[in-house]
Amino acid sequence: MPSGSSEQYLPAPPEVPSGSSTAVIVIYVLSGVSQPLLVTLAKSAGLADPTCQLYMLPYYLGPALLNLQFLFPRSSFRIRDYSRETIVKTAGVATVDIASQVMNYTGASMCGPTIFAIIYASVTVWAAVLSILILSRYMTAAQWTGVMVVFGGLTITALDSMSVGPNVFRGSCLVLIGSLLHALVYVLSEVLLTTGEKLPVTAYCAVLCAISSSAFILWQLVYTFPRFDDLIGDPMRAAGTSPLAAFMILCAIGLANLVHALSFFHTLKNTPGGSVSAGILKGLAAVLVFVACHWAFCGSHFGGDEMCFTWSKFAALVVVVGGVLFYARATESAEHGNFRQSDEGYEGIQDAVDIELLYS
């Protein structure tokens, strides 16, 4: 290897997770699967007015509870230890995250969990493309092949949603834009977590959700509360939803995201296989949403054909998940064995699924 090489050796792969770690990974996947299904339930209960975004308040309040750990004296994180610039940048990322999740879950309530799961599985490759534009990273031909396969699957999904109806197609477009913005959050988060003052991952997640939940609390006070009867109360009564049932649905959304956040950190630490594991978990979540939605919602009052299994949806799911797995495998190979020649020697190809890719 030439002197002055910029190659950095990767650490040894982690050990195979124990039984308890496997259980936490299962909880991580299932909690992620439950989120779009709970949003569909909230819509049927009259709680999903797109201008109120009431269900997004518990969505962010759940993981914002991670801030409680920083109240203890032994906590190593103190917000005053970080500059105003870092906090402002984190607030900027939170703004993008709010926009992405509002689009994602508003779109999910319009197009249904199955189409949502198919499109949302593309976040991994969107992050890869954005990392080229923002972080000047390099992708191999195999990685580009995986990206193109995913985009082909998204095209199948778009054509299928157009055949179902204009509202479903609009919802699909919202999820597509939301997925792109969510991938942007990953890339911007990587910059904040790996450069400058380097906020700890758990602290960064907690601060991000605290800022987002504060914004939604303000929105509920300023917008929703004065219009509560028209936008929430009347739809609840029309759906036959009691205040207790509404409270339980909203709490379930918050609890699911809190469990998802807590299990994320354990999964991040203990999952072997890096990019391949991340791709497998994302693909598994998409498949489970697909199956659960058809079983629970197809033919019910929760929605129309967008809730049901079709062969075109199945084909799109296979193509998108296959593309994500192919990309993840190509990334794993690139990280461990391939280097490209540069003017100053050899430069390691580092286009991995970064740590935030599991948290989605």
N, C-alpha and C positions, 0 to 999 in steps of 0.2 A: 504494500500500500504506500503511495507516495507520501512524503512528509508534508505537513500542512493540511492533511485531509480533514474535511469537515464532517466525516462520518462519526456518528455516535452509536455505540453498541446499545442494543435494547436490553433491559433487564430480563432475567430468567423468567419464563412463564410461570404463573401462579399454580399452586397445587390444585388438584381436583377438589371441588368443594365438598364439604362434609354434608351429612344428612340435613342438619339444621340449615346450612347455607342453601341447599337445594330447595328446602321448604320456603325460604325467604324469596328465592328467585321465582318460585311458583306464585307466591303472593304478589310479587312485583308485576308479573305478567297479568294475573287475574284482576288486580286493581286497575291496571291500564285498560283492560278490556271493558271493565264496568263503566268507565267514564262516558263514552258515547251512548251507551245503553241508558244510563241514568239521565242524560240530557233528553233523550227521547221520552222517557217517563215524565220528566218535568214539563215537556211540551204538552203531553196528553193531559197533564194536571192543570194546565192553564198558567204555568209559571215561567213560560219561555218567550215572553214578549221581546222581540229583537231590539227594541229601543231601550228597554229597562235593563236587560242583561242581569236580572236578579240572581240567576243561578251561578253567575261568574263570581259573585261575592263569596259564597262559601268555597268555591273552587280555589280561590287564592287564600282565603282565611285559613284553610286547613294546613297547608305547608307553612304558612306564616307563623304557626304555633312553634315552629322550630326556633324562633327567636327566644323562646322561654329558656332555652339552654344557656343563653348568653347572660342571663340574669344572675347566675350562680357565681360566687367568688372565684371558683377554680377555672372558670372559662378563660381561654387564652385570647378570645376575640373581644376587642373594645372598639366601638365605632369611632371614638375620638382618636384612635391610633392611625386613622387613615385620612388622607387629605380630602378637601372639599371636591377637588377635581375627580378623584376616584368615585366618590359618592354620586356626583353629578353624572358621570359616565354610566354608572350602574342604573341610575334613574332613567337615562336615555334608553338603555337596553330594556328596562321594564316597560317603557312606553311602546317599544316595538313588540314586546311580548304580549302586551294587552291587545294591541291591534291584531296580532296573529291569532290569539286564542278566541277573541270575539268573532273573527271571521271563520275560524275552524268550527266552533260549536254552534254558531248561527247557521253556518252551512250544513252542519251535521243534522240540525233539526229540520232542514229543508229537503236534503237529499237522502237522509236515512243513514244509519250506522254502517251498513255494508259498503256503500259507495265511499263514505267517509274513511273507512278502514283501508280501502284499496288506495285511495289518493294519499292518505296520510303516511302510508308506508314508504312513500317516495322521499320523505324528509332527509333520509340518509344521503341520497345522491344529490339532492338540492344543496345540502351542506358541502358536499365535495366540490360541486361546480362553483359555489360562492367562495370557497377557500382558494380556488385558483384565481379568482378575480380580486379578492381582498388580501389574501395572505401570500399570493404569488407562488402557490404550490404547483407541483407537477403530477400529472396522472399518466399512467401507462396505457397502452392500447387496450389491455384487458379491462382496466377500470372504465375506460370510455365505452367499451362494449356493454358493460353492465348498466351504465347510465342510459345508453340508447335503448336498451331492452326495457328499462323502467319507463322511459318516455313513450315507448310503443304501447305499453300497458295502459298508461294514462290516456292515450288517444282512444283506445278501445272503450275505456270508462266514459270518456266524454261523449262518444257516439251513442253509447248505451243510454246515458242520462238524457240525451236529447230526445230519444225515442219514448222515454217515460213521460216527459212533460217539461214545460218551460221552467216551472218552479224548482224541479229537481236539478235541471241543468244549471240554473243560477246558484243553487246551493253547492253544486260541484265546483263551479268557478270560484266561489268564496273559499271552499276548502283548499283548492289549488293555490290560490294567492296566500291563504293563511299558512299553508305548509311551507311555501317559499319564505315568508317572513319568519316563521319559526326556525327554519334553517339558518336564516340571518342571525337570529338570536344566539344560536349555537356558536357561530363563527365569532361574533362580537364577544360572547362570553369567554371563548378561548383566549382572545386577546387580553381581556381583563384578568383572567386567571393565571396567565403564563407570562405576562410582562408587567412592568411597573411595580406597584406595591403588592400585587398578587394576593387578592382576598382569598381566604380559605374557602374551599368548595362549599362546605355546609353553611358558612356565614354568608357567602354570596347568594346561595339559594334562598336563605331566610330573608336577607335584605331585599332581594328582588321581589319576593312574594309580599313582604310588608309594604313596599312601595305600591305594588299593584293593588293589594286589598284596600289600602288607604284611598286610592283613586276611585275604586268601586263603592266604597262607603260614602264618599263625597257625592258620587253620581246618584246613589239611591236617595240621599237626603235632598239634593237639589232638584232632581228630575222625577224619580219614581214616586216618592212619598206624596207630592202634591197631586199626582195622577193615579194613585194606587187603586182606587175603586174601578176606574175605567180600564186600566191596563192589566191589573192583576186580580182584583176582587171579583169583577164580573166574569172573566174567563174561568176563575176557580169555581164559582157557583155553577156556571154552565157545565163544567166538567164533573160536578159533584164532588169536588175536592174539599175536605175539611181542613181547617187551620192546622190541626195536628198532623194530618197526612202531608200537607205542604211542608211543614217544619221537618218532618222525618225525611222527605225526599231531599231537601236542601242540605240537611245534616249528612245524609248518605253521600252526597256529592263532595262535601268537604272532607269527610272521613276517608273516602276512596282516594282523594288526592293526597291527603296527609300520609296514608299508608303507602301510597305510590312513592312519595318523596322519601320516607324513611327507608323503605326497602331498596330504593335506588342506591343509596350510599353503601349498603351492605352488598348489593349486587355488583356495584362498581369495584369494590375491593376484592371480592372473592370469585368472580366469574372468570374461568380460564378461556382462552381462545381469542381475546381481544375483539377485533373487528368482526370476525366470523360469528362469535357469540352474540354480539350486538345485533347483527343482521338476522340471525336465527330467532332471537327473542322478538324483534320487530315483526318478522314474518309470521311467527306463531301467534302473536297478538292479533294480527290482521285476520288470520284464518279463524281464530276463536270468535272474534266479533262477527264475522260472516256467518258462522254456524249458529251462534247464540241469537242473533237478530232474526234469522229465519225461523228458528224454533219458537222464540218468544213473541214475535210481533207480526209475522206474516199471517194475513187473513184476519187480523184483529182490527180494532178501532184505532190503533196507534198510527196507522198510515196506510198507504196504498201499495202498489207494485214495487216501490223502492225498498220495501222491507223484505222482499221475497227473493229466494234463490232463482237465478237464471243462468243459463249456460254462458251467456256473454259476460256476466259478472264473474263467473267462475274462471273463464279464460283470462279476463283482465287481472284477477287476483293471482293466478298462477304466473302470468307474465311479470307482474310487478314484483311479487315476492321472489320469483326466480332471479330477476335482475338485481334485486337488493342483495341476495345471497351470493350471486356471481361477483358483484362489485366488492362485497365484503371479503370474499375469498381472494380476489385479485389484490386487494389492499393488504391482506395478511401476507401474501407472497412478496409483495413489493417492499413491505417493511422489513422482512427478515432476510431477503436474499438478493434484491435487485438494487443497483445503484446506477445513476446516469453520470456520464462524463461531463465535467464543466471545465472552464478555463483554469480553475484553481485546484483541480484534482477531482475527487469523487464527492458527490453530494448525495446524502441519503434521501431516498424518497420517503417522505413522511406525510402521507395523505390519509391518516387513519381516521376512523370514526372516533372523534374526540369524546372526552368523558361525559359531556352533556348529552350525547346522542342517546344514551340509555334513558335520560330523563325526559320522556315525552309520551 
